[in-house]
Amino acid sequence: MARKRKSPKRSTPSAADKARLTDRRSALTLEANQFLMESPAVPDPPDSDTDQDEEEDELDDIVEFNYSAPGTLPGTLNIPEDALPTELVLMAYGPNGFLSKPIERVEDCRAIVRQQPVSWMDARGLGSEGILKQLSQVFYLHPLMLEDVVNVPHRPKIDFYDDQILVIMQMVRSKETGTGVASEQVSFVLGKNFLVTFQEEPEWDSFEPVRDRIRRGLGAIRHQGPDYLAYALLDTIVDSFFPVLEAIGEELEALEEEVVENPSRETIENIHRMRRGLMKLRRHIWPQRNVINSLIRDSEDLVSQEVKLYLQDVYDHIVQVVDIIENYREIASSLMDVYLSSINNRMNEVMKLLTVISSIFIPLTFIAGVYGMNFNPSASPFNMPELEWYWGYLMCLGIMAVIAGLQIYFFWKRGWFDNFSTTRR
């Protein structure tokens, strides 16, 4: 049977003890108040927008998701709080010309879409729920489509509906600070004679070369359907990875030299930031390979065989991007190993230098300790008679110098001084 523990008995404090405790608390409170009044005020840390941005960027790299509350009805739009207002730009074209204009009222684009062979509606910003719902009504978008579009950030995916295809991609670019990678979600809704794109930020995208080709009638884009337009935009998104990877490659080369020549705390931080950026790129590009592959294999009605050949080229570019990212990740991991090896080598060189210095001074300290015992030579002929020699002190210094020189020569012949230049650097 379990034995029941008895609670310890507590002694009741007397009135005198309570009075002493009260006086002691009052004295401590008075001392604390005086200390706070006499101590100088600690200045608030200066606000640094750069530090806040870096912390937010690091958090974005680690935590990137958006979700609706449990039990939310399907098709509910969960628009992010920081989403920008929606701006609509319609570009309609055919073999004989093109039309490009901003749209104030969504209803105004109905007639244009019916008249032109291909219509491209570009929705820039996801913050206007009313405009997005009106756009959904004009182009007969499924409610689940719009729910996925505003769910930022969303994993790249492709969904097939009756006569429409939804494609969600991630577009990347280098940050304005020069370090790190910024991403933007771009969604495509492909129909029989139209293409609707949704972008997070209206200020930056990589679609301007495609718009210029439509304006100037370059290539075959005006003679093709909306599937070719979707291919051109997808190809632009995938190609936007290459300038980012080129900048990362140059930074990796600089880090390699820094790790070997002069590793520091900042070096390991840069390596860690580089690995985090590569992980983010890999998380964006890897699912896009499956998206393009599914678009090639499963889209029979809305994508022609000719455009599928072009999409195969986009798929090859994605595979190339994936290979580059994997190679860079291996280089970044090896840089971490090289950094640790460099730090260990520098520590070994420092320890070797200290060992050489200690080895030189050990016999010198022994000689100095022997002649520091202060025996009286007059008491016995064996009590250090050399202390009374005329050249005794100089001879002792000479012996110490000879011993130190012999040790230095021995260490030099052994090659212990060859790598001290790297330690000094």
Protein Blocks (a to p, Z undefined) as FASTA:
>chain_A
ZZdddddddddddfklmmmmmmmmmmmmmmmmmmmmmpccdddddddfklmmmmmmmmmm
mmgcddddehiaehiacddfklccdddddddddfkbccddddfblklmmmmmmmpmbdcd
ddedjkbmklmmmmmmmnopafklmmmmmmccddddddddfkbccdddddddddfkopac
ddddddddddfkbccdddfblkbccklmmmmmmmnopajllmmcfklmmmmmmmmmmmmm
mmmmmmmmmmmmmmmmmmmmmgcfklmmmmmmmmmmmmmmmmmmmmmmmmmmmmmmmmmk
lpcfklmmmmmmmmmmmmmmmmmmmmmmmmmmmmmmmmmmmmmmmmmmmmmmmmmmmmmm
mmmmmmmmmmmnopafklpmklopllmpmklmmmmmmmmmmmmmmmmmmmmmnopmmmmm
mmmZZ
